[in-house]
Amino acid sequence: MLPETIGRYQIKEELGRGQSTVVYRAYDTEANREVALKVLAVEQSPDISQRAHFKRELKMIASLEHPAIVPVYDVGEHNGQPYFVMRYMAGGSLNQLIASKGKLSLQETAHIIDRIASALDHAHKQHIIHRDIKPSNVLVAEFDGQPTPKVIDFGVAKAMGEESLGQTR
């Protein structure tokens, strides 16, 4: 069952679910816009390590200001559940774009790869390695008739210098 609100955000629908997080499409009543709101799953009581991991992801993504990375708008806690708010990308994922269009043109493909590479290069310059780039972690919006991709989900990212860089959790 969906919560009605989380903080000032009216919950509209569930967009996705990870191991310990849920992403909702929500309406920001103060900014008068749709947003994506990521929260630790309420079905379980998040333990200290889950909270620390969530806050680490938030710090990483919030530090990455780049046109091809979905920006963080807000951070908060509601009934003990930390959350952060990002731009809502109505176009869906790169997976969905490929499924609906079938084939992308060479020009579209080159544009998407260029944008994703630019975002990852920026993250690497900030000493952050994404570690989970795949079509479902790239959201797409149309701009001037071209797909405009933005990288999301830094949940398994590592800061360079952290132990076990080559291992997944």
C-alpha positions in Angstrom: 0.0 0.0 0.0 1.3 3.4 -1.0 1.8 6.1 1.7 -0.3 9.2 1.0 2.5 11.6 1.8 6.1 11.7 2.7 7.0 15.0 4.1 5.6 17.7 1.8 5.4 15.2 -1.1 2.1 13.6 -2.2 2.8 10.1 -3.4 1.4 9.2 -6.8 2.8 5.8 -7.7 5.7 3.4 -7.1 8.3 3.6 -9.8 10.7 1.0 -8.7 12.1 -1.0 -5.9 15.6 -2.1 -4.9 16.9 -4.4 -2.2 16.2 -1.9 0.6 14.8 1.2 -1.2 11.6 2.3 -3.0 11.3 5.1 -5.5 8.0 6.9 -5.9 6.6 9.4 -8.4 5.5 12.2 -6.1 4.1 15.8 -6.3 6.1 18.5 -4.6 3.4 20.8 -3.1 5.8 23.7 -2.5 7.6 23.7 -5.8 4.5 22.6 -7.8 6.2 19.9 -9.8 6.5 16.1 -10.1 9.5 14.5 -8.6 11.1 11.1 -7.9 11.4 10.3 -4.2 13.7 7.6 -3.0 13.2 6.2 0.5 14.4 3.3 2.6 11.8 0.6 2.4 9.2 0.9 5.2 8.4 -2.8 5.2 11.6 -3.3 7.2 13.2 -1.3 10.0 16.4 0.0 8.4 19.4 -1.0 10.4 22.4 1.3 11.0 24.4 -0.1 8.0 21.4 0.4 5.6 21.0 4.0 6.8 24.7 4.6 6.5 24.7 3.2 3.0 21.7 5.3 2.0 23.3 8.4 3.3 26.5 7.6 1.5 24.6 7.2 -1.8 22.9 10.5 -1.1 26.2 12.3 -0.5 27.7 10.9 -3.6 24.9 11.8 -6.0 24.3 15.2 -4.4 28.0 16.1 -5.0 27.7 15.3 -8.7 26.4 18.4 -10.6 26.3 17.4 -14.2 23.7 17.8 -17.0 23.6 14.0 -17.6 23.2 13.0 -13.9 19.7 13.3 -12.4 19.9 16.1 -9.8 19.0 15.9 -6.1 16.4 18.5 -5.1 15.8 17.8 -1.5 16.8 15.6 1.4 14.8 14.8 4.5 13.4 12.3 7.0 9.8 11.3 7.5 8.7 9.1 10.5 12.3 8.0 10.9 12.7 7.1 7.2 15.4 9.1 5.4 14.6 10.1 1.8 15.9 12.2 -1.0 14.1 13.8 -3.9 15.3 13.9 -7.5 14.1 15.2 -10.9 11.3 13.1 -12.2 12.1 11.8 -15.7 8.8 11.1 -17.5 10.5 9.4 -20.5 11.3 6.2 -18.5 14.5 4.2 -18.8 16.9 3.6 -21.7 15.6 0.0 -21.5 12.1 1.2 -22.1 13.1 3.5 -25.0 14.9 0.6 -26.7 11.9 -1.7 -26.2 9.5 0.8 -27.6 11.6 2.0 -30.5 13.3 -1.2 -31.4 16.4 0.2 -33.0 18.0 3.5 -32.2 19.7 5.4 -35.0 23.4 5.7 -35.1 23.1 9.4 -34.3 20.8 8.7 -31.3 23.1 5.9 -30.0 26.2 8.1 -30.3 24.4 11.0 -28.5 23.4 8.7 -25.7 26.8 7.1 -25.3 28.5 10.6 -25.4 26.2 11.9 -22.6 26.6 8.8 -20.4 30.4 8.8 -20.9 30.5 12.5 -20.0 28.5 11.8 -16.8 30.8 8.9 -15.8 33.9 11.0 -16.6 32.6 13.7 -14.3 31.9 11.2 -11.5 35.4 9.7 -11.9 36.9 13.2 -11.7 35.1 13.5 -8.4 36.6 10.1 -7.4 33.3 8.2 -7.7 32.8 5.0 -9.6 29.2 4.1 -10.4 29.7 0.3 -10.8 26.2 -0.4 -12.1 25.8 1.2 -15.5 23.0 -0.5 -17.4 20.1 0.6 -19.5 17.7 0.5 -16.5 20.0 3.0 -14.7 19.8 5.6 -17.4 16.6 7.7 -17.6 15.6 9.4 -20.8 13.6 12.5 -21.7 13.1 14.0 -25.1 14.7 17.4 -25.8 14.6 19.0 -29.2 13.5 15.6 -30.7 16.5 13.7 -29.3 16.6 11.3 -26.3 18.4 13.1 -23.5 19.8 10.5 -21.0 20.6 11.0 -17.3 22.4 8.5 -15.1 20.7 7.4 -11.9 21.2 5.0 -9.0 24.6 5.4 -7.3 23.5 2.8 -4.8 26.5 0.5 -5.3 28.9 3.3 -6.3 32.2 3.6 -4.5 34.4 6.5 -3.7 37.9 5.8 -5.0 40.1 4.9 -2.1 37.3 3.0 -0.2 38.3 -0.5 0.6 37.3 -3.3 -1.7 36.8 -1.1 -4.8 36.6 -4.1 -7.0 34.1 -6.1 -5.0 30.3 -5.7 -5.0 28.4 -5.7 -1.8 
